Amino acid sequence: SLFRMGGLQAGERALILGANGAVGLAAIALAVAAGVEVYASARARHHDRLRALGAIPVSRDDWEAEIAAAGGVDLVLDGVCNDQFRPSYRALRRGGRLVVIGASGPAARGRKLEAVLGFLRVLAWWPLRPDGKHSHFYSITKHRAKHPDHWREDLSHLLALLEAGTIRPDVAER
C-alpha cells in the first residue's frame, strides 16, 4: 500500500494514521527503512514507542494542525477510516497521495459499507481538482489476486529485510 499503490519514495514525508496498531507499526518500520520521514498519529502514551521506531509522533486528535505546521506530507496512510478523508486530503502537499487501507475507526464500526461509500463519493471528485493529489482505496486481497507477481516480490523483499535485521516485528504474543 505504501510503495506499490502510494508510490512512496526515500526523502518523502508520510503520515500514518492509527500508527500504534499492528498495520501502523509495520508501515512505520517499512517507511523508515526506505528513508521516509514518518509522522505517526497515536495517543500520547504511545509516543515514546513511536519515537523509538524512528517516527515523529503527532497527536491522535490534533494531528491536522501539527502536520500543517510541518508543511504537509506526501502520503497519508489511513488504516482507521474515521471520517478523516477531508483532513487527510488537506494534509497532503501538492501531488500527494492518500491511501485508505481499512475501515476500522469508531465511526466506521458497524458501518463499513457506509464508510467505503463515503470515501468513494469523495474520491470521485478529487481528480477534478488542480492540485495533483491522488487517492486510492487499497485491498491487499484484491491486489494479490490481480497481481500475484507483486505479492511474491513483496514477500521476498520483506523476508530479506527481516533476515538483514532491517525490520524487527514486535511480537505481542505467541
N, C-alpha and C positions, 0 to 999 in steps of 0.2 A: 504493500500500500504506500509506503514512503517513497520507494525508489521506482518501481515499475509504473504505478499509477500517478504518483505525485511528482516524479522526476527530480527528487531531492538530490542535491549535489554538495560536495565539500565547499565550505565557505558561505553557505546559505544559513538562514535562520529558520528554525521550526518551533512551533508551539504545539505541545502535546497536551490536550485536554484530558482530564481524568488520569493524570500521569502516575498515580500511585497504584493503579490496578495492574494486573498481570500484563495486559497488552501495552499499557503505557510504559511500564518498566522495560519491556523488551524493545519498544520503539526508541526509548532514550538510549539504551545500550547500542543499538544499531546505528542511530544517527550520530552519536558521539564518536563511535568507531570510524564513521565515514567522514569526520571532520566538519560536522554541522554544529552550529551554535544552537543549543536546545533550551527553550523555555518550557517549564513544566508546571501546570496548574495542579494544586493539591491543597489540602488543609495545612495550616502552619505546622502542625505536629509532625508532618512528613517531610518538611523542607530540608532538614539535615540529611536525611537519606537521599533525597534527590540531588543535593549538592555533592554528596559523596560519589554519585554516579556520573558527575560531570555536567549536570543540568543547572540552569538558573531557575530557582523556584519562583513562582508567582502565585498570588492569592487565588484560591478556588473561586471566590466570589467577586473579586475586583480585578481579575486578570486583564480585562479590556483596557483599563486606564494604564496599567503597568506596561502592557505591550505597546500602546500608543506612545507612551513616554520614551520607550526604547526605539521607536522608529518603525514599528511593524515587523512582520515576518514574511518569509517567502512561502511557507507552507503551514497550514493548520491541520493537524490530525485529530479528528473528533471521534472518539470512541464512546462518547456519552450521549450525544444527540439530544441534548436537553434544551431545546428551543434556542440554540446558540448559533443558528445559521447566519443571521444578520451580524451579530457581534464578531463571529469568526471571519466573515467576509470583510468587515471593516478593518480587522487586524492585519489583513494581507497588504503587502506592498503591491505596487503596480506589477502586473504579470504573475501575482501569487496564485497558489493553488490550495483549495480546501478539499480534503479527502475525508469523507464520512465513512466510518467502518462499522458502525453499530447504532443501536437504539436502545441503550440500557439505562439512561438517566431517569430520574424520578418522574419527569413529565411524560416520558415515553413508556414507562412500565404499564403494561395493560393496554397501551395504545400504540403499539409498534407500527401498525399499518398506517395509522393517522400521522405519526411522526415521519415515516418514509414519504407518504404522500405530500406532507407539508414541505419536506425538503425538495421533492421533485417539482412541486409548484414553483418554489423559489428558483430552483435550478433552471427552469425553462426560460426565464427572462434574463438571467445573469450574462449569458453570452452576447446579449444585445448591447451591453454597456461597453463604453470605450476604454475601460481601464485595463484590459488584457488579463483579467483574473479568470480563473477556471475553477470548476468544482466537479467532484466525482463522488459517486456512491460505490464503495468497494465491497465486494463479497469474495472472500477467499475461495469459497466453494465454487462459485461461478467462474472465477478466474482460472482456478485449477482445471476445471472441466474444459474450458475454452483453450487454455494454453498449457497443456501438460509439460511441455518443454521448459516453460518458465518455472514450474513447480520443481522439476528436477534440478535445474540450475540453481535456484534459490536455496533449496535444501542442501545441495553440495556446498554452496557458499557459506551457509550457516554452520554446517559441520566443520568446515575449515576454520571459521572464526572461533568456534568452540575449542578445537584442537590446538590452535595457536594461543588460546587464553585471552584473545581479544575481547570476547564477551564471556561473562560468567553469570549464568542464570541464578536467580535467588530461589532456591527450592524451599517452599513454605512448609511442606510436609511430605512424608513418604508413606 
